[in-house]
């Protein structure tokens, strides 16, 4: 996490993933949470203020239909549902 309000930008918090690389991220408008998509197809949720990783993770095998047997690949895009803001 960078602080751009100071004269010289400084790193305030950092996270390191051991087994996955981050491929995309999404911060909903006025949200306290940051959504991180990974190369393994999972989505991790981080609290912005403290940079703490939430215990909640969306795993790729739970998010796709059961008939699909192959790995879908990396997460390439994250966004809110424009029709239903609760999704």
PyMOL Python script that loads the backbone (N, CA, C, O; Angstrom):
from pymol import cmd

cmd.read_pdbstr("""\
ATOM      1  N   UNK A   1       0.840  -1.153   0.000  1.00  0.00           N
ATOM      2  CA  UNK A   1       0.000   0.000   0.000  1.00  0.00           C
ATOM      3  C   UNK A   1       0.896   1.230   0.000  1.00  0.00           C
ATOM      4  O   UNK A   1       1.827   1.324   0.800  1.00  0.00           O
ATOM      5  N   UNK A   2       0.623   2.155  -0.878  1.00  0.00           N
ATOM      6  CA  UNK A   2       1.423   3.373  -0.982  1.00  0.00           C
ATOM      7  C   UNK A   2       0.663   4.550  -0.383  1.00  0.00           C
ATOM      8  O   UNK A   2      -0.558   4.627  -0.512  1.00  0.00           O
ATOM      9  N   UNK A   3       1.363   5.454   0.262  1.00  0.00           N
ATOM     10  CA  UNK A   3       0.789   6.708   0.720  1.00  0.00           C
ATOM     11  C   UNK A   3       1.295   7.806  -0.202  1.00  0.00           C
ATOM     12  O   UNK A   3       2.486   8.118  -0.219  1.00  0.00           O
ATOM     13  N   UNK A   4       0.376   8.391  -0.971  1.00  0.00           N
ATOM     14  CA  UNK A   4       0.756   9.442  -1.913  1.00  0.00           C
ATOM     15  C   UNK A   4       0.536  10.836  -1.340  1.00  0.00           C
ATOM     16  O   UNK A   4       0.825  11.830  -2.006  1.00  0.00           O
ATOM     17  N   UNK A   5       0.026  10.920  -0.109  1.00  0.00           N
ATOM     18  CA  UNK A   5      -0.232  12.216   0.503  1.00  0.00           C
ATOM     19  C   UNK A   5       1.040  12.837   1.068  1.00  0.00           C
ATOM     20  O   UNK A   5       1.074  14.042   1.315  1.00  0.00           O
ATOM     21  N   UNK A   6       2.054  12.064   1.270  1.00  0.00           N
ATOM     22  CA  UNK A   6       3.304  12.584   1.796  1.00  0.00           C
ATOM     23  C   UNK A   6       4.144  13.134   0.649  1.00  0.00           C
ATOM     24  O   UNK A   6       3.881  12.832  -0.515  1.00  0.00           O
ATOM     25  N   UNK A   7       5.145  13.933   0.972  1.00  0.00           N
ATOM     26  CA  UNK A   7       5.988  14.529  -0.065  1.00  0.00           C
ATOM     27  C   UNK A   7       6.704  13.463  -0.875  1.00  0.00           C
ATOM     28  O   UNK A   7       6.815  13.568  -2.096  1.00  0.00           O
ATOM     29  N   UNK A   8       7.185  12.443  -0.194  1.00  0.00           N
ATOM     30  CA  UNK A   8       7.839  11.326  -0.860  1.00  0.00           C
ATOM     31  C   UNK A   8       6.979  10.084  -0.640  1.00  0.00           C
ATOM     32  O   UNK A   8       6.750   9.699   0.506  1.00  0.00           O
ATOM     33  N   UNK A   9       6.493   9.442  -1.718  1.00  0.00           N
ATOM     34  CA  UNK A   9       5.667   8.239  -1.521  1.00  0.00           C
ATOM     35  C   UNK A   9       6.416   7.181  -0.714  1.00  0.00           C
ATOM     36  O   UNK A   9       7.600   6.932  -0.941  1.00  0.00           O
ATOM     37  N   UNK A  10       5.709   6.566   0.227  1.00  0.00           N
ATOM     38  CA  UNK A  10       6.311   5.554   1.077  1.00  0.00           C
ATOM     39  C   UNK A  10       5.429   4.316   1.114  1.00  0.00           C
ATOM     40  O   UNK A  10       4.207   4.407   1.001  1.00  0.00           O
ATOM     41  N   UNK A  11       6.058   3.163   1.271  1.00  0.00           N
ATOM     42  CA  UNK A  11       5.308   1.919   1.434  1.00  0.00           C
ATOM     43  C   UNK A  11       4.850   1.836   2.883  1.00  0.00           C
ATOM     44  O   UNK A  11       5.666   1.879   3.804  1.00  0.00           O
ATOM     45  N   UNK A  12       3.524   1.716   3.082  1.00  0.00           N
ATOM     46  CA  UNK A  12       2.977   1.629   4.430  1.00  0.00           C
ATOM     47  C   UNK A  12       2.741   0.185   4.852  1.00  0.00           C
ATOM     48  O   UNK A  12       3.031  -0.190   5.988  1.00  0.00           O
ATOM     49  N   UNK A  13       2.216  -0.619   3.943  1.00  0.00           N
ATOM     50  CA  UNK A  13       1.918  -2.022   4.219  1.00  0.00           C
ATOM     51  C   UNK A  13       2.289  -2.835   2.990  1.00  0.00           C
ATOM     52  O   UNK A  13       2.321  -2.308   1.878  1.00  0.00           O
ATOM     53  N   UNK A  14       2.566  -4.100   3.186  1.00  0.00           N
ATOM     54  CA  UNK A  14       2.829  -4.975   2.048  1.00  0.00           C
ATOM     55  C   UNK A  14       2.329  -6.383   2.352  1.00  0.00           C
ATOM     56  O   UNK A  14       2.226  -6.788   3.510  1.00  0.00           O
ATOM     57  N   UNK A  15       2.025  -7.107   1.299  1.00  0.00           N
ATOM     58  CA  UNK A  15       1.607  -8.507   1.384  1.00  0.00           C
ATOM     59  C   UNK A  15       2.489  -9.319   0.458  1.00  0.00           C
ATOM     60  O   UNK A  15       2.925  -8.826  -0.583  1.00  0.00           O
ATOM     61  N   UNK A  16       2.747 -10.538   0.825  1.00  0.00           N
ATOM     62  CA  UNK A  16       3.519 -11.406  -0.045  1.00  0.00           C
ATOM     63  C   UNK A  16       2.803 -12.747  -0.137  1.00  0.00           C
ATOM     64  O   UNK A  16       2.503 -13.380   0.875  1.00  0.00           O
ATOM     65  N   UNK A  17       2.539 -13.165  -1.365  1.00  0.00           N
ATOM     66  CA  UNK A  17       1.927 -14.464  -1.600  1.00  0.00           C
ATOM     67  C   UNK A  17       3.036 -15.456  -1.918  1.00  0.00           C
ATOM     68  O   UNK A  17       3.887 -15.186  -2.767  1.00  0.00           O
ATOM     69  N   UNK A  18       3.034 -16.589  -1.251  1.00  0.00           N
ATOM     70  CA  UNK A  18       4.083 -17.589  -1.435  1.00  0.00           C
ATOM     71  C   UNK A  18       3.827 -18.496  -2.633  1.00  0.00           C
ATOM     72  O   UNK A  18       4.760 -18.833  -3.361  1.00  0.00           O
ATOM     73  N   UNK A  19       2.575 -18.894  -2.848  1.00  0.00           N
ATOM     74  CA  UNK A  19       2.276 -19.899  -3.867  1.00  0.00           C
ATOM     75  C   UNK A  19       1.549 -19.348  -5.084  1.00  0.00           C
ATOM     76  O   UNK A  19       1.375 -20.065  -6.070  1.00  0.00           O
ATOM     77  N   UNK A  20       1.125 -18.107  -5.038  1.00  0.00           N
ATOM     78  CA  UNK A  20       0.358 -17.533  -6.142  1.00  0.00           C
ATOM     79  C   UNK A  20       0.880 -16.144  -6.475  1.00  0.00           C
ATOM     80  O   UNK A  20       1.395 -15.434  -5.611  1.00  0.00           O
ATOM     81  N   UNK A  21       0.739 -15.769  -7.740  1.00  0.00           N
ATOM     82  CA  UNK A  21       1.063 -14.405  -8.166  1.00  0.00           C
ATOM     83  C   UNK A  21      -0.242 -13.667  -8.434  1.00  0.00           C
ATOM     84  O   UNK A  21      -1.212 -14.259  -8.907  1.00  0.00           O
ATOM     85  N   UNK A  22      -0.262 -12.393  -8.136  1.00  0.00           N
ATOM     86  CA  UNK A  22      -1.446 -11.568  -8.370  1.00  0.00           C
ATOM     87  C   UNK A  22      -1.495 -11.184  -9.839  1.00  0.00           C
ATOM     88  O   UNK A  22      -0.498 -10.735 -10.404  1.00  0.00           O
ATOM     89  N   UNK A  23      -2.670 -11.365 -10.464  1.00  0.00           N
ATOM     90  CA  UNK A  23      -2.831 -11.027 -11.873  1.00  0.00           C
ATOM     91  C   UNK A  23      -3.724  -9.812 -12.080  1.00  0.00           C
ATOM     92  O   UNK A  23      -3.579  -9.105 -13.077  1.00  0.00           O
ATOM     93  N   UNK A  24      -4.641  -9.558 -11.157  1.00  0.00           N
ATOM     94  CA  UNK A  24      -5.530  -8.404 -11.284  1.00  0.00           C
ATOM     95  C   UNK A  24      -6.055  -8.016  -9.910  1.00  0.00           C
ATOM     96  O   UNK A  24      -6.034  -8.819  -8.977  1.00  0.00           O
ATOM     97  N   UNK A  25      -6.522  -6.786  -9.792  1.00  0.00           N
ATOM     98  CA  UNK A  25      -7.135  -6.358  -8.538  1.00  0.00           C
ATOM     99  C   UNK A  25      -8.302  -5.431  -8.815  1.00  0.00           C
ATOM    100  O   UNK A  25      -8.413  -4.842  -9.890  1.00  0.00           O
ATOM    101  N   UNK A  26      -9.175  -5.316  -7.815  1.00  0.00           N
ATOM    102  CA  UNK A  26     -10.361  -4.474  -7.955  1.00  0.00           C
ATOM    103  C   UNK A  26     -10.669  -3.850  -6.601  1.00  0.00           C
ATOM    104  O   UNK A  26     -10.703  -4.544  -5.584  1.00  0.00           O
ATOM    105  N   UNK A  27     -10.894  -2.541  -6.590  1.00  0.00           N
ATOM    106  CA  UNK A  27     -11.322  -1.830  -5.393  1.00  0.00           C
ATOM    107  C   UNK A  27     -12.662  -1.187  -5.715  1.00  0.00           C
ATOM    108  O   UNK A  27     -12.700  -0.198  -6.447  1.00  0.00           O
ATOM    109  N   UNK A  28     -13.763  -1.719  -5.190  1.00  0.00           N
ATOM    110  CA  UNK A  28     -15.062  -1.089  -5.424  1.00  0.00           C
ATOM    111  C   UNK A  28     -15.092   0.317  -4.821  1.00  0.00           C
ATOM    112  O   UNK A  28     -14.373   0.605  -3.864  1.00  0.00           O
ATOM    113  N   UNK A  29     -15.919   1.177  -5.380  1.00  0.00           N
ATOM    114  CA  UNK A  29     -16.042   2.564  -4.938  1.00  0.00           C
ATOM    115  C   UNK A  29     -16.421   2.614  -3.460  1.00  0.00           C
ATOM    116  O   UNK A  29     -17.385   1.968  -3.050  1.00  0.00           O
ATOM    117  N   UNK A  30     -15.688   3.357  -2.669  1.00  0.00           N
ATOM    118  CA  UNK A  30     -15.884   3.558  -1.233  1.00  0.00           C
ATOM    119  C   UNK A  30     -15.909   2.249  -0.448  1.00  0.00           C
ATOM    120  O   UNK A  30     -16.639   2.130   0.536  1.00  0.00           O
ATOM    121  N   UNK A  31     -15.132   1.286  -0.867  1.00  0.00           N
ATOM    122  CA  UNK A  31     -15.090  -0.005  -0.189  1.00  0.00           C
ATOM    123  C   UNK A  31     -13.914  -0.074   0.773  1.00  0.00           C
ATOM    124  O   UNK A  31     -12.915   0.625   0.599  1.00  0.00           O
ATOM    125  N   UNK A  32     -14.037  -0.916   1.781  1.00  0.00           N
ATOM    126  CA  UNK A  32     -12.951  -1.167   2.720  1.00  0.00           C
ATOM    127  C   UNK A  32     -12.131  -2.375   2.293  1.00  0.00           C
ATOM    128  O   UNK A  32     -11.156  -2.733   2.954  1.00  0.00           O
ATOM    129  N   UNK A  33     -12.523  -3.003   1.191  1.00  0.00           N
ATOM    130  CA  UNK A  33     -11.908  -4.259   0.763  1.00  0.00           C
ATOM    131  C   UNK A  33     -11.285  -4.149  -0.618  1.00  0.00           C
ATOM    132  O   UNK A  33     -11.784  -3.435  -1.488  1.00  0.00           O
ATOM    133  N   UNK A  34     -10.195  -4.862  -0.800  1.00  0.00           N
ATOM    134  CA  UNK A  34      -9.484  -4.965  -2.068  1.00  0.00           C
ATOM    135  C   UNK A  34      -9.569  -6.422  -2.509  1.00  0.00           C
ATOM    136  O   UNK A  34      -9.271  -7.323  -1.726  1.00  0.00           O
ATOM    137  N   UNK A  35      -9.972  -6.661  -3.753  1.00  0.00           N
ATOM    138  CA  UNK A  35     -10.109  -8.013  -4.279  1.00  0.00           C
ATOM    139  C   UNK A  35      -8.918  -8.310  -5.188  1.00  0.00           C
ATOM    140  O   UNK A  35      -8.658  -7.572  -6.139  1.00  0.00           O
ATOM    141  N   UNK A  36      -8.196  -9.392  -4.894  1.00  0.00           N
ATOM    142  CA  UNK A  36      -7.005  -9.763  -5.653  1.00  0.00           C
ATOM    143  C   UNK A  36      -7.249 -11.061  -6.409  1.00  0.00           C
ATOM    144  O   UNK A  36      -7.538 -12.090  -5.798  1.00  0.00           O
ATOM    145  N   UNK A  37      -7.135 -11.020  -7.737  1.00  0.00           N
ATOM    146  CA  UNK A  37      -7.228 -12.225  -8.550  1.00  0.00           C
ATOM    147  C   UNK A  37      -5.839 -12.785  -8.773  1.00  0.00           C
ATOM    148  O   UNK A  37      -4.879 -12.028  -8.916  1.00  0.00           O
ATOM    149  N   UNK A  38      -5.720 -14.114  -8.805  1.00  0.00           N
ATOM    150  CA  UNK A  38      -4.405 -14.743  -8.911  1.00  0.00           C
ATOM    151  C   UNK A  38      -4.282 -15.592 -10.166  1.00  0.00           C
ATOM    152  O   UNK A  38      -5.265 -15.866 -10.855  1.00  0.00           O
ATOM    153  N   UNK A  39      -3.057 -15.998 -10.442  1.00  0.00           N
ATOM    154  CA  UNK A  39      -2.780 -16.823 -11.612  1.00  0.00           C
ATOM    155  C   UNK A  39      -3.389 -18.215 -11.494  1.00  0.00           C
ATOM    156  O   UNK A  39      -3.581 -18.888 -12.507  1.00  0.00           O
ATOM    157  N   UNK A  40      -3.689 -18.648 -10.305  1.00  0.00           N
ATOM    158  CA  UNK A  40      -4.304 -19.964 -10.102  1.00  0.00           C
ATOM    159  C   UNK A  40      -5.822 -19.921 -10.163  1.00  0.00           C
ATOM    160  O   UNK A  40      -6.475 -20.951  -9.993  1.00  0.00           O
ATOM    161  N   UNK A  41      -6.396 -18.741 -10.402  1.00  0.00           N
ATOM    162  CA  UNK A  41      -7.835 -18.621 -10.558  1.00  0.00           C
ATOM    163  C   UNK A  41      -8.591 -18.328  -9.281  1.00  0.00           C
ATOM    164  O   UNK A  41      -9.822 -18.343  -9.280  1.00  0.00           O
ATOM    165  N   UNK A  42      -7.892 -18.062  -8.200  1.00  0.00           N
ATOM    166  CA  UNK A  42      -8.535 -17.772  -6.922  1.00  0.00           C
ATOM    167  C   UNK A  42      -8.646 -16.263  -6.711  1.00  0.00           C
ATOM    168  O   UNK A  42      -7.934 -15.482  -7.342  1.00  0.00           O
ATOM    169  N   UNK A  43      -9.553 -15.866  -5.809  1.00  0.00           N
ATOM    170  CA  UNK A  43      -9.721 -14.457  -5.464  1.00  0.00           C
ATOM    171  C   UNK A  43      -9.555 -14.320  -3.957  1.00  0.00           C
ATOM    172  O   UNK A  43     -10.257 -14.974  -3.185  1.00  0.00           O
ATOM    173  N   UNK A  44      -8.626 -13.469  -3.547  1.00  0.00           N
ATOM    174  CA  UNK A  44      -8.375 -13.215  -2.130  1.00  0.00           C
ATOM    175  C   UNK A  44      -8.875 -11.816  -1.808  1.00  0.00           C
ATOM    176  O   UNK A  44      -8.874 -10.933  -2.665  1.00  0.00           O
ATOM    177  N   UNK A  45      -9.306 -11.620  -0.560  1.00  0.00           N
ATOM    178  CA  UNK A  45      -9.868 -10.346  -0.134  1.00  0.00           C
ATOM    179  C   UNK A  45      -8.985  -9.763   0.967  1.00  0.00           C
ATOM    180  O   UNK A  45      -8.631 -10.447   1.927  1.00  0.00           O
ATOM    181  N   UNK A  46      -8.636  -8.477   0.809  1.00  0.00           N
ATOM    182  CA  UNK A  46      -7.714  -7.801   1.723  1.00  0.00           C
ATOM    183  C   UNK A  46      -8.395  -6.560   2.282  1.00  0.00           C
ATOM    184  O   UNK A  46      -9.026  -5.806   1.541  1.00  0.00           O
ATOM    185  N   UNK A  47      -8.269  -6.345   3.590  1.00  0.00           N
ATOM    186  CA  UNK A  47      -8.774  -5.121   4.211  1.00  0.00           C
ATOM    187  C   UNK A  47      -7.794  -4.001   3.884  1.00  0.00           C
ATOM    188  O   UNK A  47      -6.609  -4.105   4.204  1.00  0.00           O
ATOM    189  N   UNK A  48      -8.270  -2.935   3.254  1.00  0.00           N
ATOM    190  CA  UNK A  48      -7.398  -1.881   2.733  1.00  0.00           C
ATOM    191  C   UNK A  48      -6.634  -1.154   3.838  1.00  0.00           C
ATOM    192  O   UNK A  48      -5.430  -0.935   3.707  1.00  0.00           O
ATOM    193  N   UNK A  49      -7.301  -0.783   4.907  1.00  0.00           N
ATOM    194  CA  UNK A  49      -6.682   0.047   5.945  1.00  0.00           C
ATOM    195  C   UNK A  49      -5.499  -0.651   6.612  1.00  0.00           C
ATOM    196  O   UNK A  49      -4.475  -0.019   6.873  1.00  0.00           O
ATOM    197  N   UNK A  50      -5.630  -1.941   6.887  1.00  0.00           N
ATOM    198  CA  UNK A  50      -4.586  -2.661   7.623  1.00  0.00           C
ATOM    199  C   UNK A  50      -3.762  -3.595   6.747  1.00  0.00           C
ATOM    200  O   UNK A  50      -2.749  -4.129   7.199  1.00  0.00           O
ATOM    201  N   UNK A  51      -4.176  -3.797   5.514  1.00  0.00           N
ATOM    202  CA  UNK A  51      -3.550  -4.754   4.587  1.00  0.00           C
ATOM    203  C   UNK A  51      -3.578  -6.180   5.126  1.00  0.00           C
ATOM    204  O   UNK A  51      -2.690  -6.980   4.830  1.00  0.00           O
ATOM    205  N   UNK A  52      -4.599  -6.493   5.916  1.00  0.00           N
ATOM    206  CA  UNK A  52      -4.752  -7.845   6.443  1.00  0.00           C
ATOM    207  C   UNK A  52      -5.522  -8.692   5.450  1.00  0.00           C
ATOM    208  O   UNK A  52      -6.535  -8.259   4.900  1.00  0.00           O
ATOM    209  N   UNK A  53      -5.040  -9.888   5.228  1.00  0.00           N
ATOM    210  CA  UNK A  53      -5.710 -10.829   4.345  1.00  0.00           C
ATOM    211  C   UNK A  53      -6.915 -11.403   5.076  1.00  0.00           C
ATOM    212  O   UNK A  53      -6.791 -11.909   6.192  1.00  0.00           O
ATOM    213  N   UNK A  54      -8.077 -11.322   4.445  1.00  0.00           N
ATOM    214  CA  UNK A  54      -9.290 -11.880   5.028  1.00  0.00           C
ATOM    215  C   UNK A  54      -9.195 -13.398   5.018  1.00  0.00           C
ATOM    216  O   UNK A  54      -8.473 -13.971   4.202  1.00  0.00           O
ATOM    217  N   UNK A  55      -9.901 -14.037   5.898  1.00  0.00           N
ATOM    218  CA  UNK A  55      -9.949 -15.492   5.909  1.00  0.00           C
ATOM    219  C   UNK A  55     -10.812 -16.042   4.793  1.00  0.00           C
ATOM    220  O   UNK A  55     -10.838 -17.251   4.564  1.00  0.00           O
ATOM    221  N   UNK A  56     -11.526 -15.158   4.091  1.00  0.00           N
ATOM    222  CA  UNK A  56     -12.425 -15.574   3.024  1.00  0.00           C
ATOM    223  C   UNK A  56     -11.684 -15.569   1.691  1.00  0.00           C
ATOM    224  O   UNK A  56     -11.035 -14.585   1.339  1.00  0.00           O
ATOM    225  N   UNK A  57     -11.784 -16.662   0.960  1.00  0.00           N
ATOM    226  CA  UNK A  57     -11.139 -16.793  -0.343  1.00  0.00           C
ATOM    227  C   UNK A  57     -12.121 -17.470  -1.288  1.00  0.00           C
ATOM    228  O   UNK A  57     -12.771 -18.443  -0.906  1.00  0.00           O
ATOM    229  N   UNK A  58     -12.238 -16.976  -2.506  1.00  0.00           N
ATOM    230  CA  UNK A  58     -13.082 -17.612  -3.516  1.00  0.00           C
ATOM    231  C   UNK A  58     -12.175 -18.496  -4.358  1.00  0.00           C
ATOM    232  O   UNK A  58     -11.368 -18.000  -5.144  1.00  0.00           O
ATOM    233  N   UNK A  59     -12.308 -19.794  -4.193  1.00  0.00           N
ATOM    234  CA  UNK A  59     -11.490 -20.748  -4.939  1.00  0.00           C
ATOM    235  C   UNK A  59     -12.119 -21.029  -6.294  1.00  0.00           C
ATOM    236  O   UNK A  59     -13.343 -21.077  -6.416  1.00  0.00           O
ATOM    237  N   UNK A  60     -11.295 -21.213  -7.304  1.00  0.00           N
ATOM    238  CA  UNK A  60     -11.781 -21.399  -8.674  1.00  0.00           C
ATOM    239  C   UNK A  60     -12.693 -22.606  -8.794  1.00  0.00           C
ATOM    240  O   UNK A  60     -13.669 -22.559  -9.543  1.00  0.00           O
ATOM    241  N   UNK A  61     -12.406 -23.693  -8.076  1.00  0.00           N
ATOM    242  CA  UNK A  61     -13.211 -24.900  -8.222  1.00  0.00           C
ATOM    243  C   UNK A  61     -14.577 -24.789  -7.555  1.00  0.00           C
ATOM    244  O   UNK A  61     -15.449 -25.619  -7.811  1.00  0.00           O
ATOM    245  N   UNK A  62     -14.785 -23.786  -6.709  1.00  0.00           N
ATOM    246  CA  UNK A  62     -16.092 -23.553  -6.091  1.00  0.00           C
ATOM    247  C   UNK A  62     -16.915 -22.533  -6.881  1.00  0.00           C
ATOM    248  O   UNK A  62     -18.125 -22.424  -6.680  1.00  0.00           O
ATOM    249  N   UNK A  63     -16.267 -21.791  -7.776  1.00  0.00           N
ATOM    250  CA  UNK A  63     -16.938 -20.706  -8.486  1.00  0.00           C
ATOM    251  C   UNK A  63     -17.391 -21.075  -9.896  1.00  0.00           C
ATOM    252  O   UNK A  63     -18.105 -20.300 -10.533  1.00  0.00           O
ATOM    253  N   UNK A  64     -16.993 -22.239 -10.393  1.00  0.00           N
ATOM    254  CA  UNK A  64     -17.389 -22.633 -11.747  1.00  0.00           C
ATOM    255  C   UNK A  64     -18.405 -23.763 -11.677  1.00  0.00           C
ATOM    256  O   UNK A  64     -18.594 -24.370 -10.623  1.00  0.00           O
ATOM    257  N   UNK A  65     -19.058 -24.044 -12.798  1.00  0.00           N
ATOM    258  CA  UNK A  65     -20.046 -25.118 -12.815  1.00  0.00           C
ATOM    259  C   UNK A  65     -19.371 -26.473 -12.600  1.00  0.00           C
ATOM    260  O   UNK A  65     -18.213 -26.671 -12.969  1.00  0.00           O
ATOM    261  N   UNK A  66     -20.103 -27.382 -12.008  1.00  0.00           N
ATOM    262  CA  UNK A  66     -19.543 -28.687 -11.644  1.00  0.00           C
ATOM    263  C   UNK A  66     -19.162 -29.538 -12.845  1.00  0.00           C
ATOM    264  O   UNK A  66     -18.313 -30.422 -12.728  1.00  0.00           O
ATOM    265  N   UNK A  67     -19.776 -29.288 -14.000  1.00  0.00           N
ATOM    266  CA  UNK A  67     -19.490 -30.103 -15.180  1.00  0.00           C
ATOM    267  C   UNK A  67     -18.113 -29.803 -15.780  1.00  0.00           C
ATOM    268  O   UNK A  67     -17.578 -30.611 -16.539  1.00  0.00           O
ATOM    269  N   UNK A  68     -17.549 -28.665 -15.446  1.00  0.00           N
ATOM    270  CA  UNK A  68     -16.233 -28.297 -15.987  1.00  0.00           C
ATOM    271  C   UNK A  68     -15.132 -28.985 -15.191  1.00  0.00           C
ATOM    272  O   UNK A  68     -15.075 -28.854 -13.969  1.00  0.00           O
ATOM    273  N   UNK A  69     -14.275 -29.704 -15.864  1.00  0.00           N
ATOM    274  CA  UNK A  69     -13.217 -30.464 -15.195  1.00  0.00           C
ATOM    275  C   UNK A  69     -11.835 -29.832 -15.345  1.00  0.00           C
ATOM    276  O   UNK A  69     -10.916 -30.180 -14.603  1.00  0.00           O
ATOM    277  N   UNK A  70     -11.679 -28.916 -16.288  1.00  0.00           N
ATOM    278  CA  UNK A  70     -10.368 -28.314 -16.518  1.00  0.00           C
ATOM    279  C   UNK A  70     -10.229 -26.995 -15.771  1.00  0.00           C
ATOM    280  O   UNK A  70     -11.222 -26.327 -15.480  1.00  0.00           O
ATOM    281  N   UNK A  71      -9.010 -26.632 -15.468  1.00  0.00           N
ATOM    282  CA  UNK A  71      -8.719 -25.382 -14.773  1.00  0.00           C
ATOM    283  C   UNK A  71      -8.966 -24.213 -15.724  1.00  0.00           C
ATOM    284  O   UNK A  71      -8.484 -24.240 -16.857  1.00  0.00           O
ATOM    285  N   UNK A  72      -9.709 -23.185 -15.293  1.00  0.00           N
ATOM    286  CA  UNK A  72     -10.019 -22.062 -16.184  1.00  0.00           C
ATOM    287  C   UNK A  72      -8.857 -21.113 -16.432  1.00  0.00           C
ATOM    288  O   UNK A  72      -8.922 -20.309 -17.362  1.00  0.00           O
ATOM    289  N   UNK A  73      -7.799 -21.176 -15.637  1.00  0.00           N
ATOM    290  CA  UNK A  73      -6.653 -20.291 -15.818  1.00  0.00           C
ATOM    291  C   UNK A  73      -6.662 -19.131 -14.842  1.00  0.00           C
ATOM    292  O   UNK A  73      -7.395 -19.141 -13.853  1.00  0.00           O
ATOM    293  N   UNK A  74      -5.850 -18.144 -15.127  1.00  0.00           N
ATOM    294  CA  UNK A  74      -5.687 -16.988 -14.241  1.00  0.00           C
ATOM    295  C   UNK A  74      -6.913 -16.086 -14.282  1.00  0.00           C
ATOM    296  O   UNK A  74      -7.660 -16.068 -15.261  1.00  0.00           O
ATOM    297  N   UNK A  75      -7.104 -15.343 -13.203  1.00  0.00           N
ATOM    298  CA  UNK A  75      -8.150 -14.320 -13.164  1.00  0.00           C
ATOM    299  C   UNK A  75      -7.648 -13.151 -13.999  1.00  0.00           C
ATOM    300  O   UNK A  75      -6.563 -12.628 -13.746  1.00  0.00           O
ATOM    301  N   UNK A  76      -8.437 -12.733 -15.003  1.00  0.00           N
ATOM    302  CA  UNK A  76      -8.007 -11.645 -15.875  1.00  0.00           C
ATOM    303  C   UNK A  76      -8.793 -10.354 -15.649  1.00  0.00           C
ATOM    304  O   UNK A  76      -8.379  -9.286 -16.098  1.00  0.00           O
ATOM    305  N   UNK A  77      -9.937 -10.455 -14.946  1.00  0.00           N
ATOM    306  CA  UNK A  77     -10.738  -9.251 -14.724  1.00  0.00           C
ATOM    307  C   UNK A  77     -11.641  -9.448 -13.515  1.00  0.00           C
ATOM    308  O   UNK A  77     -12.201 -10.527 -13.323  1.00  0.00           O
ATOM    309  N   UNK A  78     -11.781  -8.413 -12.706  1.00  0.00           N
ATOM    310  CA  UNK A  78     -12.715  -8.393 -11.587  1.00  0.00           C
ATOM    311  C   UNK A  78     -13.520  -7.109 -11.674  1.00  0.00           C
ATOM    312  O   UNK A  78     -12.958  -6.040 -11.915  1.00  0.00           O
ATOM    313  N   UNK A  79     -14.839  -7.200 -11.480  1.00  0.00           N
ATOM    314  CA  UNK A  79     -15.675  -6.006 -11.460  1.00  0.00           C
ATOM    315  C   UNK A  79     -16.979  -6.313 -10.747  1.00  0.00           C
ATOM    316  O   UNK A  79     -17.309  -7.472 -10.497  1.00  0.00           O
ATOM    317  N   UNK A  80     -17.712  -5.263 -10.425  1.00  0.00           N
ATOM    318  CA  UNK A  80     -19.022  -5.425  -9.812  1.00  0.00           C
ATOM    319  C   UNK A  80     -20.044  -5.696 -10.900  1.00  0.00           C
ATOM    320  O   UNK A  80     -19.835  -5.352 -12.063  1.00  0.00           O
ATOM    321  N   UNK A  81     -21.146  -6.313 -10.516  1.00  0.00           N
ATOM    322  CA  UNK A  81     -22.247  -6.527 -11.439  1.00  0.00           C
ATOM    323  C   UNK A  81     -23.007  -5.204 -11.562  1.00  0.00           C
ATOM    324  O   UNK A  81     -23.579  -4.744 -10.574  1.00  0.00           O
ATOM    325  N   UNK A  82     -23.030  -4.578 -12.747  1.00  0.00           N
ATOM    326  CA  UNK A  82     -23.671  -3.264 -12.873  1.00  0.00           C
ATOM    327  C   UNK A  82     -25.184  -3.303 -12.660  1.00  0.00           C
ATOM    328  O   UNK A  82     -25.776  -2.284 -12.303  1.00  0.00           O
ATOM    329  N   UNK A  83     -25.817  -4.452 -12.871  1.00  0.00           N
ATOM    330  CA  UNK A  83     -27.266  -4.570 -12.693  1.00  0.00           C
ATOM    331  C   UNK A  83     -27.611  -4.805 -11.230  1.00  0.00           C
ATOM    332  O   UNK A  83     -28.591  -4.251 -10.733  1.00  0.00           O
ATOM    333  N   UNK A  84     -26.830  -5.612 -10.537  1.00  0.00           N
ATOM    334  CA  UNK A  84     -27.075  -5.949  -9.140  1.00  0.00           C
ATOM    335  C   UNK A  84     -25.829  -5.629  -8.323  1.00  0.00           C
ATOM    336  O   UNK A  84     -24.892  -6.428  -8.308  1.00  0.00           O
ATOM    337  N   UNK A  85     -25.789  -4.475  -7.637  1.00  0.00           N
ATOM    338  CA  UNK A  85     -24.590  -4.084  -6.906  1.00  0.00           C
ATOM    339  C   UNK A  85     -24.243  -5.017  -5.749  1.00  0.00           C
ATOM    340  O   UNK A  85     -23.151  -4.917  -5.190  1.00  0.00           O
ATOM    341  N   UNK A  86     -25.144  -5.917  -5.382  1.00  0.00           N
ATOM    342  CA  UNK A  86     -24.868  -6.870  -4.317  1.00  0.00           C
ATOM    343  C   UNK A  86     -24.066  -8.062  -4.787  1.00  0.00           C
ATOM    344  O   UNK A  86     -23.684  -8.900  -3.971  1.00  0.00           O
ATOM    345  N   UNK A  87     -23.796  -8.165  -6.084  1.00  0.00           N
ATOM    346  CA  UNK A  87     -23.057  -9.312  -6.626  1.00  0.00           C
ATOM    347  C   UNK A  87     -21.689  -8.884  -7.106  1.00  0.00           C
ATOM    348  O   UNK A  87     -20.920  -9.712  -7.595  1.00  0.00           O
TER     349      UNK A  87
END
""", "prot")
cmd.dss("prot")
cmd.show_as("cartoon", "prot")
cmd.util.cbc("prot")
cmd.orient("prot")
